[in-house]
Amino acid sequence: MKLVRRTLVASLAAGATACSGSGSGGGPRVGGDGGIDSGIDSGIDSGIDSGMVAIDASLPQQTVFGGDRPVELRIPKGYDGQEARPLLIVLHGHGATGLIQLAYTGLAQLVDGNDVFVMAPDGLINGAGNHYWNATDACCDFYDSEVDDSGYVRGLIDEVSNVYSIDARRIFLWGHSNGGFLAYHVACEHADVIAGIVSLAGAMHLDPVDCTPSEPVNILQIHGDSDNTILFEGGSLCEAGPCNEYPSAEAGLAQWATSNGCSQSRTTDATRQDIDVTIAGDDTRGESHDACPLGGATDLWVIESGEHIPTLRADFSQTMWSWFETKAKP
């Protein structure tokens, strides 16, 4: 396993030029010039307006959940309280925010385009001034707050489900980098609630003993094989304390294949995907573990020559929903 020592912001936050797709080189910008936030604000309005609408007075009026860690719930325009709808929680990367993640991915388009409730909460702010999630030993509670972010996400699900008609068979998580680490951790601890997760450039617990899900969960790992931040082949992260290792993308999925009751063999998808607009052609190879049970798909999409923050296609949200929509709990 390759070990990499790097500073926290440089290793996890990723740069503003990468977020905006300008690709000027020289690695991520950090510090007083705005870091990850600069260069992405101009795209926020285009990706997150959906769901910010008034609702019928006969329906629930609450749109903010999370207590002292508030987050807005985006409600489908067509919601009438009669039909249960899916819930998607979007988890940002280290140093980002929920709004930035929605702008980057376009996942808020699912609110009205696909009748999905969407939330994008913020992690706490650490001693370096960055939003983070406490997910695994490797990532990213470097200042030892020991906050229970898995419990926080589970609490959001319960709060929203008590107010709105949420389809309990279709509760999903999507996370980037640190958010991907947390998506895995929540799936490990609350497999009875989570139908499926997508992790973009995140990673699993290193020790399988730290993840003992009670039932299968649909898993999709998307990872660039040229990611120099969270390495495809596994590595370690260091900041305020000792370095902690994380497994390779393939090893993390192998853990889930075992937990889900799949074979360790994988089959390559017949068709390829185009995820990153800066890479010519269909850049992404799909692989699926064989013999997985219903509700336990265990999939890997490798962005060939892809980096930590791929420049996503405008229809990325629909690519994601095409995967999620067939992944309800049995």
N, C-alpha and C positions, 0 to 999 in steps of 0.2 A: 504494500500500500504506500502510495506516495504521500509524504507529509509536507505541508506547505505552511510556513509561518508568514502572516501578513497582518496588517492592522485591521481593526474591525470595520471601519467605514469603507476602506478600499476593498475589503474582501467580501462584504455583504451588501452594502448599500447600493453599489453600482452608480455609474456616473450619469449626469444630466444629458450629456451628448448621446450616450447610448439610449437613454429613455426616449429622446426626441428623434433618434434615428439619424443624427447628423454624422456620427462616425468619424470624428476628426482625429482620432488616435490619441495616444499618450495616456490612456487609462482614465479612470473616473476622476471628476472634479469634486473636491471636498473643501470644507472650511468656510471662510467668511463670504465667499461668493455665492452661497446659496446651496451648494452641493446638489443632491439628487433632485431637489424641488425645482431648481432653475431650469428653464428650457422645456418644461412639461406643462406649465400653467396654461399656455395658449390652447392646449388640446382638451382641457377639462370640460368646457361647455359642450363639446361635440359628443362626448361619451356618456354623460351622466344625467342628462335632463329627464330621461324616462322615469316615470313613477312619482315625480314631484307634483302631484295633482291633488286637488280637493276631492274628498270622497263623500258619498251620500251620507246625509245626517242619520239615516237609519242604520248605518254600518259603524263599526268601531272607529273612533277618531284618533286613537293613540298611534303615533308614528315614531316615537322615540323610546328606545328600550336600553337596558343595561345599567340602570341606577347611576352610580357615580362615575361610570365609564360609558356615557351615552353614545348611542349610534342610531342613525335614522334607518327605518325600514322603508324600502321603496315598494310601492303597492301597485300591482297591475291595474290599469284604467278600467278593465272589464270586470274586476272583482265584484261579485255580488253577494258573497257569503254563502252561496249555495253549493259551489263546487270547490273541493279542496285543491289547493295549488302547491306546486313545489316551492321549496325554500333553498336558496343558494347563499352561502356566506363566503365572501371573498376576503382573503387574508393577505395583507401587504407584505412586502419584503422589508428587511431591516433598513431603517432610515427613511422609509417612505410613509405614506398614510393610506387610509382607505380610499380617499378621493383620488389620490394619485394612481392607485392601483386600478380603479374603475376607468380613469382616463386612459391609462396604458392599454388595458385589455378590451375595452368596449363592452364589458360584461353587463353593464346596466341596460344595454339594448334588449336583454332578455326579459326585462320587466314587462314591457308592452308588446314586444315582438313575439314572446313565447309564454306570456302569462305566468311569469316566475316572480316570486317575492325575492328581493335581493337586499342583503346587508353587507356593509364593508366597514367593520369596526377598526379602531386604532389600538395598537399596543401601547403599553406604558412608555414613558420617556426615561432613558437610563442616564447614568452619570455623564455620558458624553453628549447628551442632548438629542439622542436618536430614539425614535419609536422602535420597539422590539417586541418579540414574543418569547416567552420561556417555553421552549418546545422539547429539546433533547439535551443530553449532556454536552453535545457539541455546539448547539445553537438555540438560544442566543442570550441567555441570562448571565452575561459576563460579569455583572456587578452584584450577583447573588441576591436578588430581591426575593427569589423563590415564589413569585406570584403564580397563582394557579390559573394560567391562561386556558388550559383545557376545560377547567370548570367554568370559566367565564363564557366560553363559546357554548358549552352545554346549557348554561343558564340563559343565554340569549335565545336558544332554540326553544326552551321550555316557556319563557316569557311570551314569545311571539305565538307559539302554538296555543297558549291559553287565551289569546285575544282573537286571533284570526284562524280561519279554516286552512290549516297546513296539512298537506298530504304526508302523513307519517312514513310512507314508503318511499318518498322522494325528497329527502333532506341531504343536501350535497355541500361539500367544501371545495373551494379552489384556492390554492396558495402559491405564491412565488417566493422562491428562496427561503428566507426565514419563515414565511407564511406556509410554504410547502412542508417544512419540518413540522410546523404546528398542525397542519392538516393530518399528517401521518399520526402524530401523537394523539389527537382527538379521536381518530379512527381506532387507534389501539385501545383507548380507555372507554369509548362510548360506541362500540360497534353495534350495539342494539338499536342505536338511533340513527347513525350515519349510513346512508345507502351507498354513497360513493364519494371519492375524492379525486381531484387532479392536483398533482404537484408539478409545478414548472421549476426546475433547477433547485429543488429541495432534496432532502435525504432522510432516511429512516434512522431509528436508533441503531447504534453499532451492535449492541448485545441483544439477541433475540429475547432474552429473559425480560427485557424492559417493554416488550410488546406482546401481550397475551389477549388478543381480541376474543370476545365471547361468541362471535359468529362471523361469517364471511362478510367482507366489505369489498365493493368494486373499487379497483385501484388503477389509476393511470399515472405513470411517471413520464413527463416530457423533459428531455435533457439534451442540450447541445454537447456533442463529443469534443468540442474545443472550448468548453467553459473553463476559464481560468480562475473562477471565484469559488464555486462549489464544483469540485472536479468530478467528472463523469466516473472516473476510476476510483473515487474515494480519496479522502485526505484528512486534514485537521484544521481547526480554527483556533486562533489565539487572540486574546485582547487583554483584559485586565488580570487574568489569572493563567493557569496552566492550559496547554493545548489539549483539545479533546477531539478524538477522531470520529468520523462518520463513514458509513460504508459506501461502496460504489452503487451506482444506480441499479446495476444488475443484481448485486448482492441484497440490496434492500428489497427488491421485488421478489427475490428468491425466498426471503423470509415470509412475505405475504402469500406466496404460492403455497408454502407449507401450511400457514395458518388457514388459508382459504380452502385447502384440500385439493389443490391443483397438482398436476405433474410438474417436475422441474424442467421438462423439455419445453421449448418454445417454437412456435410456428411464425414465420415471417408473413406479413399481410401481402396479399396479391397486388394491392395498389398502394402507391405512395401519396404523401400529403405535401402541400406547399404551405409551410408555416411562416418562414422568414422571407420577407420581400427582398432582402438584400442578397439572398443566395439564389443563384439561377436555377430554374427548374423546380421539380418536386423534390424538396430537400430532406424530407422526413421519412424514415423507414419505421414501419410499425411491426412490433412483435408481440405475440400473446402467449402466455403460458397455456399449455394444453390441459384438457380434462378438468377445467374449472367448473364448479357448481353454479347454478343460477344464483345471482347475487354476489358472486365472488370472482368476477373477471379480473385478471391481473395482467395489465398491458404496459408496454414500454414503447414510446415514440422517441426515436433518436434523430435529432436535427443534425444532419451531417455537416460538419464545419460550423455548427451553431455555437454561439457564445452565451454568456450569462443572461443578457437581456436581448432576446431576439426582437427584430423589428417586425411586429405582427401584421398580418394582413387585415384589411378593413373588416373582413367577414370572420375574424377569429372567433367572435362570440358564438356564431352559428356552428363553427367547427366544434367548439366545446359542447354546445347543446346537442349536437348530433351524437356525441358520445354519452352525455348525461341522460338523455331522454329514454334510452333503452336500459338504464341501470337502476330501475326501481328495486326495492327489496322484494323478495318473492312472497 
